Amino acid sequence: MHNDTRAIKRYIPASTFKIPNTLIALEERAIKDEYEIIKWDGKKRFYKPWNKNQNLQSAIAISCV
């Protein structure tokens, strides 16, 4: 089943880019594994859960770029 009307409408990719970017980062060894800690840069963001160190599991769960 498909929806022709929806299929022709353009949508922004939003968070879908996080999946291939994460896979590329792992493949290129920019990050060791899903447990590696990515240090917070210290800049305060409007969403408090982003304001701390992350690993891939925590970052994906809260949609932290």
CHARMM-style PDB file with segment names, atoms N, HN, CA, C and O in Angstrom:
ATOM      1  N   MET     1       0.841  -1.173   0.000  1.00  0.00      PROA
ATOM      2  CA  MET     1       0.000   0.000   0.000  1.00  0.00      PROA
ATOM      3  C   MET     1       0.892   1.243   0.000  1.00  0.00      PROA
ATOM      4  O   MET     1       1.926   1.258   0.668  1.00  0.00      PROA
ATOM      5  N   HSD     2       0.513   2.262  -0.724  1.00  0.00      PROA
ATOM      6  HN  HSD     2      -0.327   2.250  -1.266  1.00  0.00      PROA
ATOM      7  CA  HSD     2       1.279   3.498  -0.778  1.00  0.00      PROA
ATOM      8  C   HSD     2       0.333   4.690  -0.850  1.00  0.00      PROA
ATOM      9  O   HSD     2      -0.858   4.552  -1.132  1.00  0.00      PROA
ATOM     10  N   ASN     3       0.900   5.862  -0.587  1.00  0.00      PROA
ATOM     11  HN  ASN     3       1.867   5.974  -0.358  1.00  0.00      PROA
ATOM     12  CA  ASN     3       0.121   7.091  -0.573  1.00  0.00      PROA
ATOM     13  C   ASN     3       0.764   8.039  -1.587  1.00  0.00      PROA
ATOM     14  O   ASN     3       1.772   8.676  -1.281  1.00  0.00      PROA
ATOM     15  N   ASP     4       0.199   8.135  -2.772  1.00  0.00      PROA
ATOM     16  HN  ASP     4      -0.620   7.617  -3.020  1.00  0.00      PROA
ATOM     17  CA  ASP     4       0.762   8.958  -3.841  1.00  0.00      PROA
ATOM     18  C   ASP     4       0.883  10.427  -3.444  1.00  0.00      PROA
ATOM     19  O   ASP     4       1.873  11.079  -3.776  1.00  0.00      PROA
ATOM     20  N   THR     5      -0.105  10.945  -2.746  1.00  0.00      PROA
ATOM     21  HN  THR     5      -0.909  10.415  -2.477  1.00  0.00      PROA
ATOM     22  CA  THR     5      -0.071  12.352  -2.339  1.00  0.00      PROA
ATOM     23  C   THR     5       1.115  12.613  -1.409  1.00  0.00      PROA
ATOM     24  O   THR     5       1.846  13.587  -1.591  1.00  0.00      PROA
ATOM     25  N   ARG     6       1.301  11.756  -0.428  1.00  0.00      PROA
ATOM     26  HN  ARG     6       0.707  10.965  -0.281  1.00  0.00      PROA
ATOM     27  CA  ARG     6       2.422  11.933   0.512  1.00  0.00      PROA
ATOM     28  C   ARG     6       3.759  11.685  -0.182  1.00  0.00      PROA
ATOM     29  O   ARG     6       4.756  12.328   0.144  1.00  0.00      PROA
ATOM     30  N   ALA     7       3.782  10.776  -1.120  1.00  0.00      PROA
ATOM     31  HN  ALA     7       2.972  10.254  -1.385  1.00  0.00      PROA
ATOM     32  CA  ALA     7       5.029  10.417  -1.795  1.00  0.00      PROA
ATOM     33  C   ALA     7       5.619  11.581  -2.592  1.00  0.00      PROA
ATOM     34  O   ALA     7       6.837  11.653  -2.753  1.00  0.00      PROA
ATOM     35  N   ILE     8       4.792  12.481  -3.088  1.00  0.00      PROA
ATOM     36  HN  ILE     8       3.802  12.423  -2.957  1.00  0.00      PROA
ATOM     37  CA  ILE     8       5.323  13.597  -3.880  1.00  0.00      PROA
ATOM     38  C   ILE     8       5.675  14.818  -3.030  1.00  0.00      PROA
ATOM     39  O   ILE     8       6.301  15.757  -3.521  1.00  0.00      PROA
ATOM     40  N   LYS     9       5.275  14.806  -1.758  1.00  0.00      PROA
ATOM     41  HN  LYS     9       4.767  14.043  -1.359  1.00  0.00      PROA
ATOM     42  CA  LYS     9       5.595  15.927  -0.872  1.00  0.00      PROA
ATOM     43  C   LYS     9       7.023  15.760  -0.332  1.00  0.00      PROA
ATOM     44  O   LYS     9       7.445  14.656   0.012  1.00  0.00      PROA
ATOM     45  N   ARG    10       7.751  16.876  -0.268  1.00  0.00      PROA
ATOM     46  HN  ARG    10       7.408  17.773  -0.547  1.00  0.00      PROA
ATOM     47  CA  ARG    10       9.116  16.848   0.251  1.00  0.00      PROA
ATOM     48  C   ARG    10       9.112  17.043   1.763  1.00  0.00      PROA
ATOM     49  O   ARG    10       8.339  17.835   2.303  1.00  0.00      PROA
ATOM     50  N   TYR    11       9.984  16.309   2.425  1.00  0.00      PROA
ATOM     51  HN  TYR    11      10.612  15.665   1.987  1.00  0.00      PROA
ATOM     52  CA  TYR    11      10.148  16.418   3.865  1.00  0.00      PROA
ATOM     53  C   TYR    11      11.631  16.591   4.177  1.00  0.00      PROA
ATOM     54  O   TYR    11      12.489  16.083   3.454  1.00  0.00      PROA
ATOM     55  N   ILE    12      11.926  17.314   5.262  1.00  0.00      PROA
ATOM     56  HN  ILE    12      11.230  17.727   5.849  1.00  0.00      PROA
ATOM     57  CA  ILE    12      13.323  17.428   5.685  1.00  0.00      PROA
ATOM     58  C   ILE    12      13.766  16.087   6.267  1.00  0.00      PROA
ATOM     59  O   ILE    12      12.936  15.350   6.800  1.00  0.00      PROA
ATOM     60  N   PRO    13      15.047  15.757   6.177  1.00  0.00      PROA
ATOM     61  CA  PRO    13      15.502  14.464   6.683  1.00  0.00      PROA
ATOM     62  C   PRO    13      15.513  14.378   8.205  1.00  0.00      PROA
ATOM     63  O   PRO    13      15.527  13.279   8.759  1.00  0.00      PROA
ATOM     64  N   ALA    14      15.506  15.525   8.889  1.00  0.00      PROA
ATOM     65  HN  ALA    14      15.495  16.418   8.439  1.00  0.00      PROA
ATOM     66  CA  ALA    14      15.496  15.572  10.355  1.00  0.00      PROA
ATOM     67  C   ALA    14      16.568  14.649  10.933  1.00  0.00      PROA
ATOM     68  O   ALA    14      17.727  14.713  10.523  1.00  0.00      PROA
ATOM     69  N   SER    15      16.200  13.812  11.860  1.00  0.00      PROA
ATOM     70  HN  SER    15      15.259  13.760  12.193  1.00  0.00      PROA
ATOM     71  CA  SER    15      17.189  12.992  12.562  1.00  0.00      PROA
ATOM     72  C   SER    15      17.631  11.747  11.799  1.00  0.00      PROA
ATOM     73  O   SER    15      18.485  11.008  12.288  1.00  0.00      PROA
ATOM     74  N   THR    16      17.083  11.496  10.632  1.00  0.00      PROA
ATOM     75  HN  THR    16      16.389  12.096  10.234  1.00  0.00      PROA
ATOM     76  CA  THR    16      17.465  10.282   9.908  1.00  0.00      PROA
ATOM     77  C   THR    16      18.939  10.297   9.511  1.00  0.00      PROA
ATOM     78  O   THR    16      19.528   9.239   9.288  1.00  0.00      PROA
ATOM     79  N   PHE    17      19.544  11.490   9.419  1.00  0.00      PROA
ATOM     80  HN  PHE    17      19.066  12.350   9.600  1.00  0.00      PROA
ATOM     81  CA  PHE    17      20.955  11.560   9.052  1.00  0.00      PROA
ATOM     82  C   PHE    17      21.854  11.016  10.146  1.00  0.00      PROA
ATOM     83  O   PHE    17      23.001  10.662   9.874  1.00  0.00      PROA
ATOM     84  N   LYS    18      21.368  10.941  11.365  1.00  0.00      PROA
ATOM     85  HN  LYS    18      20.436  11.228  11.585  1.00  0.00      PROA
ATOM     86  CA  LYS    18      22.189  10.454  12.483  1.00  0.00      PROA
ATOM     87  C   LYS    18      22.588   8.986  12.297  1.00  0.00      PROA
ATOM     88  O   LYS    18      23.669   8.576  12.720  1.00  0.00      PROA
ATOM     89  N   ILE    19      21.728   8.210  11.673  1.00  0.00      PROA
ATOM     90  HN  ILE    19      20.850   8.543  11.329  1.00  0.00      PROA
ATOM     91  CA  ILE    19      22.015   6.782  11.502  1.00  0.00      PROA
ATOM     92  C   ILE    19      23.206   6.569  10.572  1.00  0.00      PROA
ATOM     93  O   ILE    19      24.174   5.930  10.986  1.00  0.00      PROA
ATOM     94  N   PRO    20      23.186   7.075   9.327  1.00  0.00      PROA
ATOM     95  CA  PRO    20      24.360   6.857   8.479  1.00  0.00      PROA
ATOM     96  C   PRO    20      25.611   7.561   9.016  1.00  0.00      PROA
ATOM     97  O   PRO    20      26.714   7.027   8.897  1.00  0.00      PROA
ATOM     98  N   ASN    21      25.452   8.752   9.605  1.00  0.00      PROA
ATOM     99  HN  ASN    21      24.556   9.185   9.702  1.00  0.00      PROA
ATOM    100  CA  ASN    21      26.630   9.434  10.162  1.00  0.00      PROA
ATOM    101  C   ASN    21      27.265   8.632  11.285  1.00  0.00      PROA
ATOM    102  O   ASN    21      28.490   8.597  11.401  1.00  0.00      PROA
ATOM    103  N   THR    22      26.459   7.994  12.106  1.00  0.00      PROA
ATOM    104  HN  THR    22      25.464   8.022  12.012  1.00  0.00      PROA
ATOM    105  CA  THR    22      26.978   7.154  13.183  1.00  0.00      PROA
ATOM    106  C   THR    22      27.705   5.947  12.613  1.00  0.00      PROA
ATOM    107  O   THR    22      28.792   5.601  13.074  1.00  0.00      PROA
ATOM    108  N   LEU    23      27.119   5.311  11.623  1.00  0.00      PROA
ATOM    109  HN  LEU    23      26.236   5.592  11.248  1.00  0.00      PROA
ATOM    110  CA  LEU    23      27.767   4.150  10.999  1.00  0.00      PROA
ATOM    111  C   LEU    23      29.083   4.544  10.335  1.00  0.00      PROA
ATOM    112  O   LEU    23      30.063   3.803  10.419  1.00  0.00      PROA
ATOM    113  N   ILE    24      29.115   5.689   9.684  1.00  0.00      PROA
ATOM    114  HN  ILE    24      28.319   6.291   9.616  1.00  0.00      PROA
ATOM    115  CA  ILE    24      30.349   6.174   9.058  1.00  0.00      PROA
ATOM    116  C   ILE    24      31.402   6.438  10.119  1.00  0.00      PROA
ATOM    117  O   ILE    24      32.561   6.060   9.945  1.00  0.00      PROA
ATOM    118  N   ALA    25      31.017   7.082  11.220  1.00  0.00      PROA
ATOM    119  HN  ALA    25      30.076   7.388  11.362  1.00  0.00      PROA
ATOM    120  CA  ALA    25      31.962   7.369  12.302  1.00  0.00      PROA
ATOM    121  C   ALA    25      32.553   6.087  12.871  1.00  0.00      PROA
ATOM    122  O   ALA    25      33.743   6.040  13.182  1.00  0.00      PROA
ATOM    123  N   LEU    26      31.748   5.059  13.010  1.00  0.00      PROA
ATOM    124  HN  LEU    26      30.781   5.096  12.758  1.00  0.00      PROA
ATOM    125  CA  LEU    26      32.245   3.769  13.514  1.00  0.00      PROA
ATOM    126  C   LEU    26      33.153   3.096  12.481  1.00  0.00      PROA
ATOM    127  O   LEU    26      34.222   2.587  12.820  1.00  0.00      PROA
ATOM    128  N   GLU    27      32.720   3.098  11.232  1.00  0.00      PROA
ATOM    129  HN  GLU    27      31.851   3.511  10.957  1.00  0.00      PROA
ATOM    130  CA  GLU    27      33.515   2.459  10.177  1.00  0.00      PROA
ATOM    131  C   GLU    27      34.871   3.142   9.993  1.00  0.00      PROA
ATOM    132  O   GLU    27      35.887   2.478   9.787  1.00  0.00      PROA
ATOM    133  N   GLU    28      34.877   4.459  10.069  1.00  0.00      PROA
ATOM    134  HN  GLU    28      34.052   4.999  10.236  1.00  0.00      PROA
ATOM    135  CA  GLU    28      36.118   5.223   9.884  1.00  0.00      PROA
ATOM    136  C   GLU    28      36.934   5.338  11.172  1.00  0.00      PROA
ATOM    137  O   GLU    28      37.988   5.974  11.201  1.00  0.00      PROA
ATOM    138  N   ARG    29      36.438   4.724  12.212  1.00  0.00      PROA
ATOM    139  HN  ARG    29      35.582   4.207  12.189  1.00  0.00      PROA
ATOM    140  CA  ARG    29      37.099   4.711  13.521  1.00  0.00      PROA
ATOM    141  C   ARG    29      37.293   6.105  14.113  1.00  0.00      PROA
ATOM    142  O   ARG    29      38.250   6.354  14.847  1.00  0.00      PROA
ATOM    143  N   ALA    30      36.369   7.009  13.783  1.00  0.00      PROA
ATOM    144  HN  ALA    30      35.592   6.807  13.187  1.00  0.00      PROA
ATOM    145  CA  ALA    30      36.354   8.325  14.419  1.00  0.00      PROA
ATOM    146  C   ALA    30      35.905   8.171  15.872  1.00  0.00      PROA
ATOM    147  O   ALA    30      36.221   8.995  16.730  1.00  0.00      PROA
ATOM    148  N   ILE    31      35.171   7.107  16.120  1.00  0.00      PROA
ATOM    149  HN  ILE    31      34.914   6.437  15.423  1.00  0.00      PROA
ATOM    150  CA  ILE    31      34.769   6.727  17.470  1.00  0.00      PROA
ATOM    151  C   ILE    31      35.000   5.223  17.586  1.00  0.00      PROA
ATOM    152  O   ILE    31      34.710   4.463  16.662  1.00  0.00      PROA
ATOM    153  N   LYS    32      35.524   4.811  18.731  1.00  0.00      PROA
ATOM    154  HN  LYS    32      35.760   5.428  19.481  1.00  0.00      PROA
ATOM    155  CA  LYS    32      35.940   3.412  18.905  1.00  0.00      PROA
ATOM    156  C   LYS    32      34.761   2.443  18.880  1.00  0.00      PROA
ATOM    157  O   LYS    32      34.776   1.461  18.139  1.00  0.00      PROA
ATOM    158  N   ASP    33      33.749   2.718  19.682  1.00  0.00      PROA
ATOM    159  HN  ASP    33      33.737   3.517  20.284  1.00  0.00      PROA
ATOM    160  CA  ASP    33      32.580   1.845  19.779  1.00  0.00      PROA
ATOM    161  C   ASP    33      31.439   2.604  20.457  1.00  0.00      PROA
ATOM    162  O   ASP    33      31.560   3.792  20.757  1.00  0.00      PROA
ATOM    163  N   GLU    34      30.344   1.908  20.689  1.00  0.00      PROA
ATOM    164  HN  GLU    34      30.246   0.944  20.445  1.00  0.00      PROA
ATOM    165  CA  GLU    34      29.164   2.559  21.253  1.00  0.00      PROA
ATOM    166  C   GLU    34      29.341   2.990  22.703  1.00  0.00      PROA
ATOM    167  O   GLU    34      28.510   3.721  23.243  1.00  0.00      PROA
ATOM    168  N   TYR    35      30.419   2.539  23.333  1.00  0.00      PROA
ATOM    169  HN  TYR    35      31.094   1.946  22.895  1.00  0.00      PROA
ATOM    170  CA  TYR    35      30.655   2.867  24.744  1.00  0.00      PROA
ATOM    171  C   TYR    35      31.625   4.034  24.934  1.00  0.00      PROA
ATOM    172  O   TYR    35      31.753   4.556  26.041  1.00  0.00      PROA
ATOM    173  N   GLU    36      32.302   4.444  23.875  1.00  0.00      PROA
ATOM    174  HN  GLU    36      32.198   4.020  22.975  1.00  0.00      PROA
ATOM    175  CA  GLU    36      33.259   5.542  24.009  1.00  0.00      PROA
ATOM    176  C   GLU    36      32.534   6.814  24.455  1.00  0.00      PROA
ATOM    177  O   GLU    36      31.472   7.158  23.936  1.00  0.00      PROA
ATOM    178  N   ILE    37      33.125   7.491  25.413  1.00  0.00      PROA
ATOM    179  HN  ILE    37      33.988   7.211  25.835  1.00  0.00      PROA
ATOM    180  CA  ILE    37      32.541   8.732  25.917  1.00  0.00      PROA
ATOM    181  C   ILE    37      32.941   9.889  25.002  1.00  0.00      PROA
ATOM    182  O   ILE    37      34.117  10.085  24.694  1.00  0.00      PROA
ATOM    183  N   ILE    38      31.942  10.641  24.583  1.00  0.00      PROA
ATOM    184  HN  ILE    38      30.987  10.482  24.833  1.00  0.00      PROA
ATOM    185  CA  ILE    38      32.148  11.834  23.773  1.00  0.00      PROA
ATOM    186  C   ILE    38      31.983  13.012  24.724  1.00  0.00      PROA
ATOM    187  O   ILE    38      30.900  13.245  25.261  1.00  0.00      PROA
ATOM    188  N   LYS    39      33.055  13.742  24.920  1.00  0.00      PROA
ATOM    189  HN  LYS    39      33.934  13.554  24.483  1.00  0.00      PROA
ATOM    190  CA  LYS    39      33.061  14.835  25.893  1.00  0.00      PROA
ATOM    191  C   LYS    39      32.150  15.976  25.451  1.00  0.00      PROA
ATOM    192  O   LYS    39      32.139  16.371  24.285  1.00  0.00      PROA
ATOM    193  N   TRP    40      31.395  16.489  26.403  1.00  0.00      PROA
ATOM    194  HN  TRP    40      31.404  16.169  27.350  1.00  0.00      PROA
ATOM    195  CA  TRP    40      30.548  17.658  26.180  1.00  0.00      PROA
ATOM    196  C   TRP    40      31.449  18.872  25.993  1.00  0.00      PROA
ATOM    197  O   TRP    40      32.441  19.022  26.707  1.00  0.00      PROA
ATOM    198  N   ASP    41      31.118  19.730  25.052  1.00  0.00      PROA
ATOM    199  HN  ASP    41      30.312  19.608  24.472  1.00  0.00      PROA
ATOM    200  CA  ASP    41      31.953  20.899  24.757  1.00  0.00      PROA
ATOM    201  C   ASP    41      31.749  22.056  25.728  1.00  0.00      PROA
ATOM    202  O   ASP    41      32.412  23.085  25.601  1.00  0.00      PROA
ATOM    203  N   GLY    42      30.861  21.913  26.677  1.00  0.00      PROA
ATOM    204  HN  GLY    42      30.322  21.077  26.781  1.00  0.00      PROA
ATOM    205  CA  GLY    42      30.650  22.942  27.687  1.00  0.00      PROA
ATOM    206  C   GLY    42      29.681  24.039  27.292  1.00  0.00      PROA
ATOM    207  O   GLY    42      29.357  24.900  28.110  1.00  0.00      PROA
ATOM    208  N   LYS    43      29.213  24.025  26.052  1.00  0.00      PROA
ATOM    209  HN  LYS    43      29.476  23.325  25.388  1.00  0.00      PROA
ATOM    210  CA  LYS    43      28.247  25.034  25.609  1.00  0.00      PROA
ATOM    211  C   LYS    43      26.847  24.635  26.078  1.00  0.00      PROA
ATOM    212  O   LYS    43      26.394  23.519  25.821  1.00  0.00      PROA
ATOM    213  N   LYS    44      26.177  25.539  26.758  1.00  0.00      PROA
ATOM    214  HN  LYS    44      26.545  26.445  26.967  1.00  0.00      PROA
ATOM    215  CA  LYS    44      24.825  25.255  27.264  1.00  0.00      PROA
ATOM    216  C   LYS    44      23.829  25.237  26.108  1.00  0.00      PROA
ATOM    217  O   LYS    44      23.736  26.193  25.339  1.00  0.00      PROA
ATOM    218  N   ARG    45      23.093  24.143  25.999  1.00  0.00      PROA
ATOM    219  HN  ARG    45      23.169  23.366  26.624  1.00  0.00      PROA
ATOM    220  CA  ARG    45      22.024  24.014  25.005  1.00  0.00      PROA
ATOM    221  C   ARG    45      20.680  24.180  25.708  1.00  0.00      PROA
ATOM    222  O   ARG    45      20.594  24.053  26.929  1.00  0.00      PROA
ATOM    223  N   PHE    46      19.639  24.462  24.938  1.00  0.00      PROA
ATOM    224  HN  PHE    46      19.709  24.565  23.946  1.00  0.00      PROA
ATOM    225  CA  PHE    46      18.315  24.682  25.516  1.00  0.00      PROA
ATOM    226  C   PHE    46      17.723  23.418  26.122  1.00  0.00      PROA
ATOM    227  O   PHE    46      16.864  23.499  27.001  1.00  0.00      PROA
ATOM    228  N   TYR    47      18.169  22.251  25.665  1.00  0.00      PROA
ATOM    229  HN  TYR    47      18.866  22.185  24.951  1.00  0.00      PROA
ATOM    230  CA  TYR    47      17.659  20.968  26.153  1.00  0.00      PROA
ATOM    231  C   TYR    47      18.687  20.395  27.122  1.00  0.00      PROA
ATOM    232  O   TYR    47      19.737  19.911  26.698  1.00  0.00      PROA
ATOM    233  N   LYS    48      18.392  20.445  28.414  1.00  0.00      PROA
ATOM    234  HN  LYS    48      17.539  20.838  28.758  1.00  0.00      PROA
ATOM    235  CA  LYS    48      19.362  20.108  29.456  1.00  0.00      PROA
ATOM    236  C   LYS    48      20.029  18.734  29.311  1.00  0.00      PROA
ATOM    237  O   LYS    48      21.221  18.625  29.599  1.00  0.00      PROA
ATOM    238  N   PRO    49      19.321  17.682  28.878  1.00  0.00      PROA
ATOM    239  CA  PRO    49      19.995  16.385  28.748  1.00  0.00      PROA
ATOM    240  C   PRO    49      21.185  16.393  27.782  1.00  0.00      PROA
ATOM    241  O   PRO    49      22.041  15.512  27.866  1.00  0.00      PROA
ATOM    242  N   TRP    50      21.258  17.360  26.875  1.00  0.00      PROA
ATOM    243  HN  TRP    50      20.563  18.076  26.807  1.00  0.00      PROA
ATOM    244  CA  TRP    50      22.390  17.455  25.945  1.00  0.00      PROA
ATOM    245  C   TRP    50      23.634  18.014  26.620  1.00  0.00      PROA
ATOM    246  O   TRP    50      24.735  17.876  26.086  1.00  0.00      PROA
ATOM    247  N   ASN    51      23.484  18.637  27.772  1.00  0.00      PROA
ATOM    248  HN  ASN    51      22.589  18.749  28.205  1.00  0.00      PROA
ATOM    249  CA  ASN    51      24.576  19.336  28.434  1.00  0.00      PROA
ATOM    250  C   ASN    51      25.390  18.415  29.342  1.00  0.00      PROA
ATOM    251  O   ASN    51      25.531  18.674  30.537  1.00  0.00      PROA
ATOM    252  N   LYS    52      25.912  17.358  28.772  1.00  0.00      PROA
ATOM    253  HN  LYS    52      25.797  17.148  27.801  1.00  0.00      PROA
ATOM    254  CA  LYS    52      26.752  16.417  29.521  1.00  0.00      PROA
ATOM    255  C   LYS    52      27.486  15.521  28.536  1.00  0.00      PROA
ATOM    256  O   LYS    52      27.176  15.509  27.345  1.00  0.00      PROA
ATOM    257  N   ASN    53      28.453  14.777  29.035  1.00  0.00      PROA
ATOM    258  HN  ASN    53      28.704  14.787  30.003  1.00  0.00      PROA
ATOM    259  CA  ASN    53      29.148  13.797  28.204  1.00  0.00      PROA
ATOM    260  C   ASN    53      28.139  12.759  27.720  1.00  0.00      PROA
ATOM    261  O   ASN    53      27.153  12.474  28.401  1.00  0.00      PROA
ATOM    262  N   GLN    54      28.393  12.201  26.545  1.00  0.00      PROA
ATOM    263  HN  GLN    54      29.193  12.432  25.992  1.00  0.00      PROA
ATOM    264  CA  GLN    54      27.487  11.211  25.959  1.00  0.00      PROA
ATOM    265  C   GLN    54      28.283  10.017  25.444  1.00  0.00      PROA
ATOM    266  O   GLN    54      29.491  10.109  25.223  1.00  0.00      PROA
ATOM    267  N   ASN    55      27.599   8.908  25.258  1.00  0.00      PROA
ATOM    268  HN  ASN    55      26.618   8.833  25.437  1.00  0.00      PROA
ATOM    269  CA  ASN    55      28.093   7.820  24.423  1.00  0.00      PROA
ATOM    270  C   ASN    55      27.028   7.627  23.346  1.00  0.00      PROA
ATOM    271  O   ASN    55      26.008   8.315  23.378  1.00  0.00      PROA
ATOM    272  N   LEU    56      27.226   6.734  22.416  1.00  0.00      PROA
ATOM    273  HN  LEU    56      28.055   6.175  22.390  1.00  0.00      PROA
ATOM    274  CA  LEU    56      26.244   6.603  21.324  1.00  0.00      PROA
ATOM    275  C   LEU    56      24.865   6.228  21.849  1.00  0.00      PROA
ATOM    276  O   LEU    56      23.857   6.729  21.350  1.00  0.00      PROA
ATOM    277  N   GLN    57      24.808   5.361  22.841  1.00  0.00      PROA
ATOM    278  HN  GLN    57      25.627   4.954  23.246  1.00  0.00      PROA
ATOM    279  CA  GLN    57      23.518   4.947  23.372  1.00  0.00      PROA
ATOM    280  C   GLN    57      22.749   6.123  23.977  1.00  0.00      PROA
ATOM    281  O   GLN    57      21.566   6.305  23.692  1.00  0.00      PROA
ATOM    282  N   SER    58      23.414   6.911  24.804  1.00  0.00      PROA
ATOM    283  HN  SER    58      24.376   6.763  25.036  1.00  0.00      PROA
ATOM    284  CA  SER    58      22.706   8.030  25.438  1.00  0.00      PROA
ATOM    285  C   SER    58      22.395   9.126  24.407  1.00  0.00      PROA
ATOM    286  O   SER    58      21.328   9.738  24.464  1.00  0.00      PROA
ATOM    287  N   ALA    59      23.304   9.374  23.478  1.00  0.00      PROA
ATOM    288  HN  ALA    59      24.171   8.876  23.431  1.00  0.00      PROA
ATOM    289  CA  ALA    59      23.089  10.432  22.487  1.00  0.00      PROA
ATOM    290  C   ALA    59      21.910  10.120  21.569  1.00  0.00      PROA
ATOM    291  O   ALA    59      21.095  10.997  21.284  1.00  0.00      PROA
ATOM    292  N   ILE    60      21.818   8.900  21.116  1.00  0.00      PROA
ATOM    293  HN  ILE    60      22.480   8.187  21.347  1.00  0.00      PROA
ATOM    294  CA  ILE    60      20.723   8.527  20.220  1.00  0.00      PROA
ATOM    295  C   ILE    60      19.392   8.560  20.978  1.00  0.00      PROA
ATOM    296  O   ILE    60      18.376   8.986  20.429  1.00  0.00      PROA
ATOM    297  N   ALA    61      19.397   8.115  22.221  1.00  0.00      PROA
ATOM    298  HN  ALA    61      20.223   7.768  22.666  1.00  0.00      PROA
ATOM    299  CA  ALA    61      18.161   8.080  23.010  1.00  0.00      PROA
ATOM    300  C   ALA    61      17.566   9.478  23.201  1.00  0.00      PROA
ATOM    301  O   ALA    61      16.346   9.623  23.273  1.00  0.00      PROA
ATOM    302  N   ILE    62      18.415  10.505  23.285  1.00  0.00      PROA
ATOM    303  HN  ILE    62      19.406  10.387  23.228  1.00  0.00      PROA
ATOM    304  CA  ILE    62      17.910  11.874  23.502  1.00  0.00      PROA
ATOM    305  C   ILE    62      18.079  12.755  22.275  1.00  0.00      PROA
ATOM    306  O   ILE    62      17.905  13.971  22.352  1.00  0.00      PROA
ATOM    307  N   SER    63      18.419  12.145  21.143  1.00  0.00      PROA
ATOM    308  HN  SER    63      18.560  11.157  21.081  1.00  0.00      PROA
ATOM    309  CA  SER    63      18.569  12.852  19.877  1.00  0.00      PROA
ATOM    310  C   SER    63      19.612  13.975  19.947  1.00  0.00      PROA
ATOM    311  O   SER    63      19.396  15.082  19.453  1.00  0.00      PROA
ATOM    312  N   CYS    64      20.730  13.659  20.568  1.00  0.00      PROA
ATOM    313  HN  CYS    64      20.905  12.760  20.970  1.00  0.00      PROA
ATOM    314  CA  CYS    64      21.823  14.626  20.719  1.00  0.00      PROA
ATOM    315  C   CYS    64      22.788  14.470  19.545  1.00  0.00      PROA
ATOM    316  O   CYS    64      23.277  13.375  19.265  1.00  0.00      PROA
ATOM    317  N   VAL    65      23.047  15.567  18.875  1.00  0.00      PROA
ATOM    318  HN  VAL    65      22.650  16.457  19.102  1.00  0.00      PROA
ATOM    319  CA  VAL    65      23.934  15.517  17.712  1.00  0.00      PROA
ATOM    320  C   VAL    65      25.381  15.531  18.173  1.00  0.00      PROA
ATOM    321  OT1 VAL    65      26.292  15.494  17.347  1.00  0.00      PROA
TER     322      VAL     65
END
